[in-house]
Structure formats: structure tokens, C-alpha cells
Amino acid sequence: MGFFAMIASMLLGIFLIVYGIYRRNKKSNNWYIILIALGILFVLFAIYLGFPK
């Protein structure tokens, strides 16, 4: 279960980072900051889950 959560978190984080950067280039609102920050949090969570316990 933890492996699938790690993979899902990594993919979702990468998607949010890429989408946030894409939205930044369109100069729309400040939602891109929240999207990039959330993406980074998901990637960091996936790295945490990947550490051996």
C-alpha cells in the first residue's frame, strides 16, 4: 500500500508542478504559486515514503 501511495504522490506532485509552471506562463491569477507549492509537498512526501524504515 505504501508503495502505491509513494508512486501516486510522486506522479501527482510532478503533474502539479508542471501545470503550475504552465499556468504561470499564461499570467493568470496567483494560483500557480499554490499549485507549485502543493506539487513540491507531494514530491517531498513521496521521497519521505521512499526512505527505508
N, CA, C and O atoms as a GROMACS GRO file, in nm:
protein
  212
    1MET      N    1   0.082  -0.120   0.000
    1MET     CA    2   0.000   0.000   0.000
    1MET      C    3   0.086   0.126   0.000
    1MET      O    4   0.056   0.223  -0.070
    2GLY      N    5   0.194   0.125   0.078
    2GLY     CA    6   0.281   0.241   0.085
    2GLY      C    7   0.351   0.270  -0.047
    2GLY      O    8   0.374   0.386  -0.082
    3PHE      N    9   0.384   0.162  -0.120
    3PHE     CA   10   0.450   0.180  -0.249
    3PHE      C   11   0.359   0.253  -0.346
    3PHE      O   12   0.402   0.343  -0.418
    4PHE      N   13   0.231   0.213  -0.349
    4PHE     CA   14   0.137   0.277  -0.441
    4PHE      C   15   0.110   0.421  -0.401
    4PHE      O   16   0.092   0.507  -0.487
    5ALA      N   17   0.107   0.449  -0.271
    5ALA     CA   18   0.090   0.586  -0.224
    5ALA      C   19   0.210   0.671  -0.264
    5ALA      O   20   0.195   0.787  -0.300
    6MET      N   21   0.330   0.612  -0.256
    6MET     CA   22   0.450   0.685  -0.295
    6MET      C   23   0.448   0.718  -0.444
    6MET      O   24   0.478   0.831  -0.482
    7ILE      N   25   0.413   0.622  -0.526
    7ILE     CA   26   0.409   0.643  -0.671
    7ILE      C   27   0.301   0.746  -0.707
    7ILE      O   28   0.324   0.835  -0.788
    8ALA      N   29   0.183   0.733  -0.646
    8ALA     CA   30   0.074   0.827  -0.674
    8ALA      C   31   0.111   0.969  -0.630
    8ALA      O   32   0.082   1.065  -0.701
    9SER      N   33   0.175   0.981  -0.515
    9SER     CA   34   0.215   1.111  -0.465
    9SER      C   35   0.321   1.174  -0.557
    9SER      O   36   0.316   1.294  -0.584
   10MET      N   37   0.414   1.093  -0.605
   10MET     CA   38   0.518   1.144  -0.694
   10MET      C   39   0.458   1.192  -0.826
   10MET      O   40   0.492   1.300  -0.873
   11LEU      N   41   0.371   1.113  -0.884
   11LEU     CA   42   0.310   1.150  -1.012
   11LEU      C   43   0.222   1.274  -0.999
   11LEU      O   44   0.226   1.363  -1.083
   12LEU      N   45   0.142   1.279  -0.892
   12LEU     CA   46   0.056   1.395  -0.870
   12LEU      C   47   0.139   1.520  -0.846
   12LEU      O   48   0.106   1.628  -0.895
   13GLY      N   49   0.248   1.507  -0.770
   13GLY     CA   50   0.334   1.620  -0.744
   13GLY      C   51   0.399   1.673  -0.870
   13GLY      O   52   0.404   1.794  -0.892
   14ILE      N   53   0.449   1.583  -0.954
   14ILE     CA   54   0.511   1.625  -1.080
   14ILE      C   55   0.408   1.693  -1.169
   14ILE      O   56   0.436   1.794  -1.232
   15PHE      N   57   0.287   1.635  -1.175
   15PHE     CA   58   0.180   1.695  -1.256
   15PHE      C   59   0.147   1.836  -1.208
   15PHE      O   60   0.133   1.927  -1.289
   16LEU      N   61   0.135   1.855  -1.076
   16LEU     CA   62   0.100   1.987  -1.023
   16LEU      C   63   0.211   2.089  -1.049
   16LEU      O   64   0.183   2.205  -1.078
   17ILE      N   65   0.336   2.046  -1.038
   17ILE     CA   66   0.446   2.138  -1.065
   17ILE      C   67   0.446   2.181  -1.211
   17ILE      O   68   0.458   2.300  -1.242
   18VAL      N   69   0.431   2.085  -1.301
   18VAL     CA   70   0.430   2.117  -1.444
   18VAL      C   71   0.311   2.205  -1.479
   18VAL      O   72   0.325   2.302  -1.554
   19TYR      N   73   0.194   2.172  -1.425
   19TYR     CA   74   0.074   2.251  -1.453
   19TYR      C   75   0.086   2.392  -1.396
   19TYR      O   76   0.041   2.489  -1.458
   20GLY      N   77   0.147   2.404  -1.278
   20GLY     CA   78   0.168   2.536  -1.218
   20GLY      C   79   0.262   2.622  -1.301
   20GLY      O   80   0.238   2.741  -1.318
   21ILE      N   81   0.368   2.561  -1.353
   21ILE     CA   82   0.460   2.635  -1.438
   21ILE      C   83   0.391   2.676  -1.568
   21ILE      O   84   0.412   2.786  -1.619
   22TYR      N   85   0.309   2.586  -1.622
   22TYR     CA   86   0.234   2.617  -1.745
   22TYR      C   87   0.138   2.734  -1.721
   22TYR      O   88   0.127   2.822  -1.806
   23ARG      N   89   0.068   2.735  -1.607
   23ARG     CA   90  -0.026   2.843  -1.576
   23ARG      C   91   0.048   2.974  -1.550
   23ARG      O   92  -0.007   3.081  -1.577
   24ARG      N   93   0.170   2.969  -1.497
   24ARG     CA   94   0.248   3.089  -1.471
   24ARG      C   95   0.279   3.162  -1.600
   24ARG      O   96   0.280   3.285  -1.605
   25ASN      N   97   0.305   3.086  -1.705
   25ASN     CA   98   0.338   3.147  -1.833
   25ASN      C   99   0.218   3.217  -1.896
   25ASN      O  100   0.236   3.302  -1.983
   26LYS      N  101   0.097   3.181  -1.854
   26LYS     CA  102  -0.022   3.245  -1.909
   26LYS      C  103  -0.061   3.370  -1.829
   26LYS      O  104  -0.158   3.438  -1.864
   27LYS      N  105   0.013   3.402  -1.725
   27LYS     CA  106  -0.011   3.521  -1.642
   27LYS      C  107  -0.153   3.524  -1.584
   27LYS      O  108  -0.219   3.628  -1.585
   28SER      N  109  -0.198   3.410  -1.535
   28SER     CA  110  -0.331   3.405  -1.476
   28SER      C  111  -0.320   3.402  -1.324
   28SER      O  112  -0.241   3.325  -1.270
   29ASN      N  113  -0.395   3.481  -1.257
   29ASN     CA  114  -0.404   3.487  -1.110
   29ASN      C  115  -0.274   3.441  -1.042
   29ASN      O  116  -0.169   3.432  -1.105
   30ASN      N  117  -0.285   3.414  -0.914
   30ASN     CA  118  -0.168   3.366  -0.840
   30ASN      C  119  -0.185   3.220  -0.799
   30ASN      O  120  -0.117   3.173  -0.708
   31TRP      N  121  -0.274   3.149  -0.864
   31TRP     CA  122  -0.295   3.008  -0.832
   31TRP      C  123  -0.174   2.924  -0.863
   31TRP      O  124  -0.156   2.818  -0.803
   32TYR      N  125  -0.090   2.968  -0.955
   32TYR     CA  126   0.026   2.888  -0.992
   32TYR      C  127   0.121   2.870  -0.874
   32TYR      O  128   0.188   2.768  -0.863
   33ILE      N  129   0.128   2.969  -0.784
   33ILE     CA  130   0.214   2.957  -0.666
   33ILE      C  131   0.165   2.844  -0.577
   33ILE      O  132   0.245   2.765  -0.527
   34ILE      N  133   0.034   2.837  -0.556
   34ILE     CA  134  -0.024   2.732  -0.473
   34ILE      C  135  -0.005   2.596  -0.538
   34ILE      O  136   0.026   2.498  -0.470
   35LEU      N  137  -0.022   2.588  -0.671
   35LEU     CA  138  -0.006   2.461  -0.741
   35LEU      C  139   0.138   2.411  -0.732
   35LEU      O  140   0.161   2.292  -0.708
   36ILE      N  141   0.234   2.500  -0.751
   36ILE     CA  142   0.374   2.459  -0.744
   36ILE      C  143   0.411   2.417  -0.602
   36ILE      O  144   0.481   2.318  -0.583
   37ALA      N  145   0.363   2.492  -0.503
   37ALA     CA  146   0.393   2.457  -0.364
   37ALA      C  147   0.332   2.322  -0.326
   37ALA      O  148   0.396   2.241  -0.260
   38LEU      N  149   0.209   2.298  -0.369
   38LEU     CA  150   0.145   2.169  -0.342
   38LEU      C  151   0.220   2.056  -0.411
   38LEU      O  152   0.237   1.948  -0.354
   39GLY      N  153   0.263   2.079  -0.532
   39GLY     CA  154   0.339   1.979  -0.605
   39GLY      C  155   0.468   1.944  -0.534
   39GLY      O  156   0.505   1.827  -0.525
   40ILE      N  157   0.537   2.046  -0.484
   40ILE     CA  158   0.662   2.022  -0.411
   40ILE      C  159   0.635   1.943  -0.284
   40ILE      O  160   0.712   1.855  -0.249
   41LEU      N  161   0.526   1.975  -0.216
   41LEU     CA  162   0.491   1.899  -0.094
   41LEU      C  163   0.462   1.753  -0.126
   41LEU      O  164   0.506   1.665  -0.052
   42PHE      N  165   0.390   1.726  -0.235
   42PHE     CA  166   0.363   1.588  -0.273
   42PHE      C  167   0.491   1.512  -0.308
   42PHE      O  168   0.507   1.396  -0.271
   43VAL      N  169   0.582   1.578  -0.378
   43VAL     CA  170   0.709   1.513  -0.414
   43VAL      C  171   0.792   1.486  -0.287
   43VAL      O  172   0.851   1.379  -0.274
   44LEU      N  173   0.796   1.581  -0.196
   44LEU     CA  174   0.870   1.559  -0.071
   44LEU      C  175   0.807   1.446   0.011
   44LEU      O  176   0.879   1.369   0.074
   45PHE      N  177   0.675   1.437   0.012
   45PHE     CA  178   0.606   1.328   0.082
   45PHE      C  179   0.640   1.194   0.019
   45PHE      O  180   0.659   1.095   0.090
   46ALA      N  181   0.649   1.189  -0.114
   46ALA     CA  182   0.685   1.065  -0.182
   46ALA      C  183   0.829   1.026  -0.148
   46ALA      O  184   0.858   0.907  -0.131
   47ILE      N  185   0.918   1.123  -0.139
   47ILE     CA  186   1.056   1.093  -0.101
   47ILE      C  187   1.061   1.039   0.042
   47ILE      O  188   1.134   0.945   0.071
   48TYR      N  189   0.982   1.100   0.131
   48TYR     CA  190   0.974   1.051   0.269
   48TYR      C  191   0.925   0.906   0.273
   48TYR      O  192   0.979   0.825   0.348
   49LEU      N  193   0.823   0.875   0.194
   49LEU     CA  194   0.772   0.738   0.192
   49LEU      C  195   0.874   0.640   0.133
   49LEU      O  196   0.869   0.521   0.163
   50GLY      N  197   0.964   0.689   0.051
   50GLY     CA  198   1.064   0.603  -0.011
   50GLY      C  199   1.180   0.567   0.080
   50GLY      O  200   1.252   0.471   0.052
   51PHE      N  201   1.199   0.641   0.189
   51PHE     CA  202   1.307   0.608   0.282
   51PHE      C  203   1.280   0.475   0.351
   51PHE      O  204   1.166   0.445   0.385
   52PRO      N  205   1.384   0.396   0.373
   52PRO     CA  206   1.365   0.270   0.446
   52PRO      C  207   1.332   0.299   0.594
   52PRO      O  208   1.385   0.394   0.653
   53LYS      N  209   1.249   0.220   0.648
   53LYS     CA  210   1.207   0.241   0.786
   53LYS      C  211   1.261   0.132   0.876
   53LYS      O  212   1.235   0.132   0.996
   0.00000   0.00000   0.00000
